[in-house]
Amino acid sequence: MALPTPTEIKLHQASRKLEIAFADGARFELPFEYLRVYSPSAEVRGHGPGQETLQVGKREVAINAAEPVGHYALSLFFSDGHDSGIFSWEYLYELGANQEAMWAEYLRRMEAAGASRDPGIAKVFERQVKPQ
């Protein structure tokens, strides 16, 4: 299979989505939050399996800018200051093709951690009151 080649890239600020079309006819709308929590950076992915860091509180994240990296990738600059992940065309295609499953997995991990997608709420705790 040939490497995916984008034919069109648009940032939609109002809907907070990156729209990307590829030469094979595939077209994806990737929410900014999804891109942020699946950033290919070492900060998010770690340096090996099992070293991933769950990204919480990213529901309102925006992309302030996007810049091409050579002819193979895109660098995204997020409103929370994150800018270290380089999104290759292949990785963006993978994110689009597997969006439903990857998003469901992220939500499962968030629930298991008791974490929140909302900014400023790192974890959701149940308060238990002990009788005196």
C-alpha positions as CSV (number, residue, x, y, z in Angstrom):
1,M,0.0,0.0,0.0
2,A,1.3,3.4,-0.9
3,L,1.8,6.0,1.8
4,P,-1.2,8.2,2.3
5,T,-1.0,11.6,0.6
6,P,-3.2,14.4,1.8
7,T,-5.0,16.5,-0.9
8,E,-6.7,18.9,1.4
9,I,-6.4,20.0,5.0
10,K,-8.7,22.4,6.8
11,L,-8.9,23.6,10.4
12,H,-12.5,24.3,11.4
13,Q,-12.3,26.4,14.6
14,A,-16.1,26.6,15.3
15,S,-16.5,22.8,15.3
16,R,-13.0,22.2,16.6
17,K,-12.2,19.7,13.9
18,L,-9.3,19.1,11.4
19,E,-10.7,18.0,8.1
20,I,-8.2,16.0,6.0
21,A,-8.7,14.4,2.6
22,F,-6.4,11.9,1.0
23,A,-5.5,10.9,-2.5
24,D,-7.3,7.5,-2.2
25,G,-10.6,9.3,-1.6
26,A,-10.6,8.9,2.2
27,R,-11.8,12.0,4.1
28,F,-11.8,12.4,7.9
29,E,-12.9,15.0,10.4
30,L,-10.8,14.7,13.5
31,P,-11.8,16.5,16.6
32,F,-9.1,18.7,18.2
33,E,-9.5,16.9,21.5
34,Y,-9.0,13.5,19.8
35,L,-5.8,14.8,18.1
36,R,-4.6,16.2,21.4
37,V,-5.1,13.0,23.5
38,Y,-3.6,10.9,20.7
39,S,-0.6,13.2,20.1
40,P,2.4,11.2,18.9
41,S,4.7,13.1,21.3
42,A,6.8,11.3,23.9
43,E,4.9,13.4,26.5
44,V,1.7,11.5,25.6
45,R,2.9,8.2,24.2
46,G,6.0,7.7,26.4
47,H,9.1,6.0,25.1
48,G,7.7,2.5,24.9
49,P,4.6,0.3,25.5
50,G,3.0,0.9,28.9
51,Q,4.5,4.4,29.3
52,E,1.5,6.3,27.9
53,T,0.2,9.2,29.9
54,L,-3.6,9.6,30.0
55,Q,-4.5,13.1,28.8
56,V,-7.3,14.6,30.9
57,G,-9.2,17.9,30.8
58,K,-8.8,18.4,27.0
59,R,-12.5,18.7,25.9
60,E,-12.1,22.5,25.1
61,V,-8.6,22.4,23.6
62,A,-8.2,24.2,20.3
63,I,-5.5,24.2,17.6
64,N,-4.0,27.6,17.3
65,A,-1.8,26.8,14.2
66,A,-0.8,23.9,11.9
67,E,2.4,23.9,10.0
68,P,3.7,21.4,7.4
69,V,6.8,19.4,8.4
70,G,8.6,18.7,5.1
71,H,6.4,16.6,2.8
72,Y,5.5,14.0,5.3
73,A,3.8,15.5,8.4
74,L,1.9,18.2,10.2
75,S,2.9,20.0,13.4
76,L,-0.1,21.1,15.5
77,F,0.0,23.9,18.1
78,F,-2.6,23.3,20.7
79,S,-4.1,26.0,22.9
80,D,-2.9,24.3,26.1
81,G,0.7,24.8,25.0
82,H,1.3,21.3,23.6
83,D,3.3,21.5,20.4
84,S,5.8,18.6,20.4
85,G,4.0,15.9,18.4
86,I,4.6,15.5,14.7
87,F,1.6,14.0,13.0
88,S,2.8,12.1,9.9
89,W,0.3,11.6,7.1
90,E,0.3,7.9,7.9
91,Y,-0.5,8.6,11.5
92,L,-3.3,11.0,10.6
93,Y,-4.7,8.4,8.2
94,E,-4.6,5.8,11.0
95,L,-6.3,8.2,13.4
96,G,-9.1,8.7,10.9
97,A,-9.5,5.1,9.9
98,N,-9.6,3.9,13.5
99,Q,-11.3,6.9,15.1
100,E,-14.4,5.1,16.5
101,A,-12.4,2.3,18.2
102,M,-9.6,4.6,19.4
103,W,-12.1,7.1,20.9
104,A,-14.0,4.4,22.6
105,E,-10.8,3.1,24.1
106,Y,-9.9,6.6,25.3
107,L,-13.3,7.0,27.0
108,R,-12.9,3.6,28.6
109,R,-9.5,4.5,30.0
110,M,-10.9,7.8,31.3
111,E,-13.7,6.1,33.1
112,A,-11.4,3.5,34.6
113,A,-9.2,6.3,35.9
114,G,-12.1,8.3,37.2
115,A,-10.9,11.2,35.1
116,S,-12.7,14.0,33.4
117,R,-12.5,15.4,29.9
118,D,-13.4,18.8,31.3
119,P,-10.6,21.4,31.9
120,G,-9.8,22.0,35.6
121,I,-11.3,18.6,36.7
122,A,-8.5,16.1,36.9
123,K,-10.4,13.4,38.6
124,V,-14.0,12.8,39.7
125,F,-14.1,11.3,43.2
126,E,-17.0,9.8,45.0
127,R,-17.1,11.2,48.5
128,Q,-17.7,8.7,51.2
129,V,-18.9,9.8,54.6
130,K,-18.1,7.6,57.5
131,P,-20.5,7.5,60.4
132,Q,-19.0,9.0,63.6
